[in-house]
Amino acid sequence: MKTCRTLVLLGALLLAAGCANHHRVDTSMLEINFQAADVPIQDSARKAVAAIKSADHETALAELKSLVRSLKLTPEQRGAIREVMAKLERNVVRTPVLPETPSVRQGPLVVNATH
């Protein structure tokens, strides 16, 4: 019984680890390509990287979308941003916001029988 419980726990841990790694986004290209950038651009890239590492993909996407509009970026920097944005967009789960459902009064059931 103890062995079975241990195996179940080990399996659950492996499953959780596998799922967690599936959604990780590599930020190394952003970090490397923005080391020599102007300070405001570096700050924006650092904010995006920090948001990615804390799994706040919505904030990271917003920061990267703002950053990619900068005219001072090199082609390598733009490529790194676009690559990371594509990975983030695949990971962001977009759940539709449903409007509140008003209470519905049940009316009489009408059956139209044509015999």
C-alpha positions as semicolon CSV with decimal commas, in nm:
position;residue;x (nm);y (nm);z (nm)
1;M;0,000;0,000;0,000
2;K;0,282;0,236;0,091
3;T;0,461;0,163;-0,238
4;C;0,144;0,231;-0,435
5;R;0,095;0,564;-0,261
6;T;0,458;0,658;-0,331
7;L;0,422;0,570;-0,699
8;V;0,104;0,777;-0,731
9;L;0,275;1,075;-0,565
10;L;0,582;1,040;-0,786
11;G;0,362;1,021;-1,096
12;A;0,172;1,333;-0,996
13;L;0,497;1,522;-0,938
14;L;0,635;1,420;-1,276
15;L;0,312;1,521;-1,446
16;A;0,313;1,860;-1,275
17;A;0,677;1,919;-1,367
18;G;0,612;1,827;-1,728
19;C;0,314;2,061;-1,754
20;A;0,503;2,347;-1,591
21;N;0,792;2,319;-1,837
22;H;0,555;2,314;-2,133
23;H;0,460;2,678;-2,082
24;R;0,806;2,819;-2,011
25;V;0,932;3,083;-2,249
26;D;1,305;3,122;-2,308
27;T;1,409;3,482;-2,239
28;S;1,780;3,444;-2,312
29;M;1,758;3,601;-2,660
30;L;1,584;3,907;-2,516
31;E;1,842;3,939;-2,240
32;I;2,137;3,902;-2,478
33;N;2,006;4,131;-2,752
34;F;1,916;4,417;-2,518
35;Q;2,239;4,436;-2,313
36;A;2,379;4,724;-2,521
37;A;2,048;4,904;-2,584
38;D;1,963;5,252;-2,458
39;V;1,858;5,262;-2,092
40;P;1,482;5,317;-2,152
41;I;1,475;5,028;-2,399
42;Q;1,674;4,808;-2,159
43;D;1,430;4,891;-1,881
44;S;1,134;4,793;-2,096
45;A;1,304;4,466;-2,197
46;R;1,385;4,392;-1,831
47;K;1,020;4,449;-1,735
48;A;0,909;4,208;-2,005
49;V;1,162;3,945;-1,896
50;A;1,059;3,982;-1,532
51;A;0,692;3,943;-1,627
52;I;0,771;3,630;-1,831
53;K;0,971;3,477;-1,547
54;S;0,685;3,542;-1,305
55;A;0,441;3,384;-1,556
56;D;0,258;3,714;-1,609
57;H;0,232;3,665;-1,984
58;E;-0,035;3,928;-2,040
59;T;0,189;4,201;-1,893
60;A;0,490;4,069;-2,083
61;L;0,298;4,081;-2,411
62;A;0,184;4,437;-2,347
63;E;0,541;4,544;-2,266
64;L;0,682;4,372;-2,575
65;K;0,414;4,520;-2,801
66;S;0,509;4,863;-2,673
67;L;0,879;4,790;-2,712
68;V;0,856;4,660;-3,069
69;R;0,723;5,003;-3,179
70;S;1,054;5,167;-3,087
71;L;1,244;5,307;-3,384
72;K;1,581;5,246;-3,216
73;L;1,572;4,866;-3,231
74;T;1,814;4,655;-3,433
75;P;1,683;4,381;-3,662
76;E;1,811;4,122;-3,411
77;Q;1,619;4,289;-3,128
78;R;1,301;4,300;-3,333
79;G;1,344;3,932;-3,422
80;A;1,395;3,835;-3,058
81;I;1,083;4,029;-2,956
82;R;0,870;3,874;-3,229
83;E;0,990;3,523;-3,144
84;V;0,912;3,564;-2,774
85;M;0,577;3,729;-2,849
86;A;0,477;3,433;-3,068
87;K;0,559;3,190;-2,786
88;L;0,373;3,401;-2,532
89;E;0,064;3,431;-2,748
90;R;0,048;3,052;-2,773
91;N;0,067;3,026;-2,394
92;V;-0,186;3,291;-2,303
93;V;-0,520;3,133;-2,236
94;R;-0,790;3,363;-2,354
95;T;-1,100;3,291;-2,155
96;P;-1,406;3,475;-2,275
97;V;-1,572;3,697;-2,022
98;L;-1,932;3,591;-2,005
99;P;-2,194;3,849;-1,923
100;E;-2,394;3,798;-1,611
101;T;-2,692;3,586;-1,688
102;P;-3,015;3,748;-1,578
103;S;-3,255;3,535;-1,387
104;V;-3,488;3,369;-1,629
105;R;-3,850;3,317;-1,539
106;Q;-3,974;2,982;-1,643
107;G;-4,292;3,005;-1,845
108;P;-4,538;2,725;-1,907
109;L;-4,418;2,443;-2,125
110;V;-4,607;2,449;-2,453
111;V;-4,604;2,138;-2,666
112;N;-4,738;2,165;-3,017
113;A;-4,875;1,822;-3,100
114;T;-5,000;1,774;-3,451
115;H;-5,169;1,433;-3,478
